[in-house]
Amino acid sequence: MTRKIQDASAVKLPRVTKGKRPYFFADQSIDQVMTFFLELMTEVLVLRDRQDTLERLLDEKGAVNRADIRSYIPSSDVEAERTAERAAFVSRVLRIHSPEGRADDEGASG
């Protein structure tokens, strides 16, 4: 049974990492840059969700406060729309890393 927790501050997670940090590339600095890049992508997606929430609340109410934003729960349709937008964003940003590469790379001269 899945249960939603209304107050995220009630959840206490350990803040200690166990084991060594995994590395995926021979040069550890590449891992660090990729970690930074993925964390930055996550922050952008969070900001997009928050902006979407603001826009929807403004359309609905005309004015909002912080409590409205914090208590907003997207409908399943809104969540599906956001999920599709996130997938498209990740696909665009990481397209160069896909096996097919970028479509605009074909025929490019160096």
N, C-alpha and C positions, 0 to 999 in steps of 0.2 A: 504494500500500500504506500503510495507516494503522498507526502504531506507537504504543503507549502508553508514556509515559515514567514510570518508577516513582519517580524522584526529581525532583520539580518544581524543586528548587533547582539542578539541572543546566541548566535552561533560562535563558538570559540574553537578556532582551528590552531593546531600547533604551528609555530613560526620557525621551527628548526628543520633544516633540510638534512636528510640522512643520505649517506653515501657520497661518492664523488660526482661532480658535475659531469654529465655526459657531453661528449664532443662528437660532432658528425663530420667535420672537415679536418684535414691534416693540419691546417693552420687554425689555431684556436681563435685568432682575431676575426676570422670569417664567421665563426659561430657567434662571437660577441656582436658583430654587426648585424647578423641575421636576427638575433634575439632582440636587439634594439629596434630593428625594422618591424618585426612582428608585434612587438609591444606598442609601437607607434601606430600601426594599423589598427590594433584593438582600440586604442584611445580615439582614433578618428571615427570608428564605428559606434562607439559609445556616444560621442558628440552628435553623430548623425541621428541616432535614436532619440537623444534628448531634444534635438531640434525638431524632429518629427512630432514628438510629444507636445512640444510648445505650439507648433503650427496647428495640430489637431485640437488642442484645448482652446486656442485663440479662435479658431473657426467655430467651435461649439459655444464658447462662453463670452468671447469678446475681450476678456481680461483674465489673467491667471495670477496665482501666487505660488510660492514654493511648495506649500502643502498640496496644492492641486497636482503639481508636477510629481512630487514624491508618491502620491497615492494613485497616480494613473496606472491602470492595468489595461494593456492593449487587448482588444478583442482577438479572436482567433484569425479573423480576416486581416487585421492590422499586423499581427505577428507573422502571418504567412507572407504578407507583402514585404515586411522588414527582412525576413529570412531570404527571400529572393533577391532583395537589394544587397544584402551582405554577401551572398554567394557571387553575385555579379561583380561587386567591388573586389573581392578576393581574387576572382578570376582575372580581372583587368590588371590588378597590381602584380600578381604573380605570373602573368602570362609568359614572361621571358624565361621562367624556370620550368615551364611545361615541356614535355618531350617534343611537342610540335614546334616550340619556340613562338616567336611573334610572327604574325602574318605579314607585317610590313618589313620583316627582315629578308623576305625572299627577293632575290635579285639585287639586293643592296650591294654596292661595291665598297670596299674598304679603303 
